[in-house]
């Protein structure tokens, strides 16, 4: 429900017709007053005068760096999207390669914003170097986790094959372990 009172409604409920007719005279008076105020308006009253705005210090010096970082971010993000698209339409080894390329591109985009825009130039003077080092660290961590996962998968497969081979040999041999000793 509404909390407003208007000419025809009170808090969202329609007013009785007799109450509306009683307020008709007030409404006509307020419309006339509004029309008089509207006619008295001048064009320069509609456009307020603003005090000159001071530009904060350091913004103009930092802007070229922010623009370059934003451009690098957009290019890296676009490369990531293209790599994702390629990984969807390819198969097998190429698909994994494109997925890693997409991850690297997205990490590069993030690092460009982080070092080029958010970090203060006094803290990080060489933002491109910081971006590339941060991307290399993140991708190194990602690749090492992927390598560890692949090694564990290979180890699990080798253990499964060894177990199957042992069971097959045991089933094929009529001798028991006690007979072999």
FIMI-259153 format. One line per 10 residues: number of its first residue (from 1); their letters; for each residue x, y, z of C-alpha. Coordinates in steps of 0.25 Angstrom, whole numbers, plus 5000, padded with zeros to 4 digits. Each point is the difference from the previous one (the first is absolute). Layout:
residues N
NUM> A> X,Y,Z | ...
This chain:
residues 181
1> XXXXXXXXXX> 5000,5000,5000 | 5004,5014,4997 | 5003,5010,5011 | 4996,5012,4992 | 4987,5008,4999 | 4996,5005,4986 | 4988,5007,4994 | 4993,4986,4997 | 5007,4991,5010 | 5003,4999,5015
11> XXXXXXXXXX> 5012,4990,5003 | 4996,4992,4987 | 4985,4999,5002 | 4991,5008,4992 | 4993,5012,5007 | 4985,5001,5000 | 4994,5009,4989 | 4995,5010,5010 | 5014,5002,5006 | 5005,5002,4986
21> XXXXXXXXXX> 4990,5011,4997 | 5003,5007,5013 | 5014,5002,4996 | 4998,5004,4986 | 5000,5015,5004 | 5014,4998,5007 | 5005,4992,4988 | 4996,5011,4990 | 5007,5011,5009 | 5013,4992,5001
31> XXXXXXXXXX> 5000,4998,4984 | 4998,5015,4998 | 5011,5003,5010 | 5009,4990,4993 | 4997,5006,4986 | 5004,5014,5006 | 5013,4995,5005 | 5003,4993,4987 | 4997,5013,4992 | 5009,5008,5009
41> XXXXXXXXXX> 5012,4990,4997 | 5012,5005,4992 | 5010,4992,4992 | 5012,5004,5009 | 4992,4995,5012 | 4999,4986,4995 | 5015,4999,4998 | 5007,5001,5013 | 5013,5007,5001 | 5011,4990,5005
51> XXXXXXXXXX> 5013,5003,5007 | 5012,4996,4993 | 5004,4986,5003 | 5015,4998,5004 | 5007,4988,4994 | 5006,4991,5011 | 5015,5000,5000 | 5007,4988,4993 | 4988,4996,4991 | 5006,5007,4987
61> XXXXXXXXXX> 5014,4993,5003 | 4994,4986,5002 | 4990,5000,4989 | 5009,4996,4988 | 5004,4988,5009 | 4986,4996,5003 | 4996,5001,4985 | 5011,4991,4996 | 4997,4990,5011 | 4985,5000,4996
71> XXXXXXXXXX> 5004,4998,4985 | 5009,4988,5004 | 4989,4994,5009 | 4990,5001,4988 | 5009,4993,4990 | 5004,4989,5010 | 4985,4998,5004 | 4997,4999,4985 | 5011,4990,4998 | 4995,4992,5011
81> XXXXXXXXXX> 4986,5000,4994 | 5005,4996,4987 | 5008,4989,5006 | 4988,4995,5008 | 4992,5000,4986 | 5011,4992,4994 | 5001,4990,5011 | 4985,4997,4999 | 5001,4997,4985 | 5013,4992,5001
91> XXXXXXXXXX> 5003,4986,5006 | 5011,4993,5008 | 5014,5006,5001 | 4996,5013,4993 | 4988,5002,5009 | 5009,4999,5013 | 5010,5010,4994 | 4989,5010,4997 | 4994,4999,5014 | 5014,5003,5006
101> XXXXXXXXXX> 5002,5012,4990 | 4986,5005,5004 | 5004,4999,5015 | 5013,5007,4997 | 4993,5011,4993 | 4989,5002,5011 | 5011,5000,5010 | 5008,5011,4992 | 4988,5008,4999 | 4998,5000,5015
111> XXXXXXXXXX> 5014,5003,5003 | 5000,5012,4990 | 4989,5006,5008 | 5006,4997,5013 | 5014,5006,4997 | 4996,5010,4990 | 4988,5006,5006 | 4998,4997,5014 | 5015,5001,5005 | 5005,5013,5003
121> XXXXXXXXXX> 5011,5004,4990 | 5009,5003,5012 | 4999,4986,5005 | 5001,4993,4986 | 5008,5009,4990 | 5001,4989,4990 | 4986,4994,4999 | 5002,4992,4987 | 5012,4992,5007 | 4991,4998,5012
131> XXXXXXXXXX> 4989,4995,4991 | 5008,4990,4993 | 5007,4995,5012 | 4986,4999,5007 | 4995,4992,4988 | 5012,4991,5000 | 4998,4997,5015 | 4986,4997,4998 | 5001,4991,4988 | 5012,4993,5007
141> XXXXXXXXXX> 4992,4997,5011 | 4988,4995,4991 | 5009,4991,4992 | 5007,4994,5012 | 4986,4997,5006 | 4996,4994,4986 | 5013,4992,4999 | 4998,4994,5015 | 4986,4996,4996 | 5005,4993,4987
151> XXXXXXXXXX> 5011,4993,5008 | 4990,4995,5010 | 4990,4996,4989 | 5012,4992,4993 | 5004,4994,5014 | 4985,4996,5002 | 4999,4993,4987 | 5013,4993,5002 | 4996,4994,5013 | 4986,4996,4994
161> XXXXXXXXXX> 5008,4992,4989 | 5009,4994,5009 | 4989,4995,5009 | 4992,4995,4988 | 5013,4992,4995 | 5002,4994,5014 | 4985,4996,5001 | 5001,4994,4986 | 5013,4992,5003 | 4995,4995,5013
171> XXXXXXXXXX> 4987,4995,4993 | 5008,4993,4988 | 5009,4993,5010 | 4995,4987,5006 | 5011,5001,5011 | 4997,5007,5013 | 5010,5009,5007 | 5003,4988,5010 | 5003,4991,4988 | 5010,5009,4995
181> X> 5008,5001,5013
